[in-house]
Amino acid sequence: MAIWGMGVMVGPIIGPTLGGWLTENYDWRWVFFINLPIGLIAWLGIARFMPRQKEASANSFDTTGFLLLSAAVGLLQLFLDRGEQLDWFNSVEIRIEAFGALMSGMLFIAHSVTTGTVSFLDLRIFRDRNFVAGIIVIFIVGLVMYATRALLPPMMQGLMGYSVITTGMVMAPSGAGTMLAMLLAGRLVTRTDLRLVMLTGFILTAFSLWQMGNYSLVVSESDLVWPGIIQGIGLGLVFIPLSTVTFSTLATDLRATGTSLFSLSRNMGSSIGISIFQTLLGRGMNTAHARLAENVTVFSPLVNNSYDLQNPVVLSQLNNEVTRQAGMIAYVSDFRSMMYLTIAVIPLILLIRLRSLPKEDSESAAHVAVD
């Protein structure tokens, strides 16, 4: 389970390194082209090694539920991806996408309630306390992990002058931390209270975000690398135990549905997290810039004695520096918000019940959890 889970968590972490290398040495388009051969190899592997299953009856597939859920998720994704570009609800397109996602989601819920066990989503799954707590926690994990990965590259390149390849190399060690933590967590699954392992992981993640929340424009590369490693270790210690306990009490016939919801929660957490923190970043920059600019006037002795405010070149340089400082303030604010969010989710661990599983049942839950 730990080795399999490394692909789930480490892939998005080492992506910036590969993307930076491709962009630096070839062309940014290869960031997309590289998926073609990898996808082909994956498809051939599935076709060759995955066991065949009997086809389900066409009448057992809830087409209406599938279409409603697809519309809700698709419109929500468009809303999140394009909201920042189009100034959110000031855009007609965004209002239409938000309304469509809301209506599709409500219709899907109503359809699932009235259809019962033959619906696309069996609502019995939400009676399991471990599973509900698990998908909420993995939502937050996806939000924090992907939002951090989305904020660090533009911060390093835009404010600190790092090249694309250097940015990728600075971020890469966090993947090593995740791999080591997952291997350790895999050993601890049957030897200790999994809630303690998750608690340790969340504390390490919060600590790493606290370190990021104290960044400045003069931090060294090691100051950027170590918080990433610590965060990687923390997330690795969370993911394996969380996957196990989420499915440990779930009925076998609901595990296929649970697997899908578990992955969907992580992915939606990443989309929502990136959108929220990118929006907060933009607004934070504008606010900080306005506050800092208030002090750059002819009435400030420090500014007036050090700079020729009548020179347009000097004014431009001052504005650029104010923009850099405002940007760092906004990034630090985002990292601190993620730290508070990580701390806030820790009490959910108390909702998780531990149950001793037979060896084969534990292995089954583990495989389903990382599917």
Helices and strands as residue ranges (DSSP letters): H 2-25, H 30-33, H 35-49, G 58-60, H 63-83, G 88-90, H 92-115, G 116-118, G 123-127, H 129-158, H 164-171, H 173-188, H 194-212, H 221-248, G 252-254, H 255-293, H 301-306, H 312-345, G 346-351, H 359-369
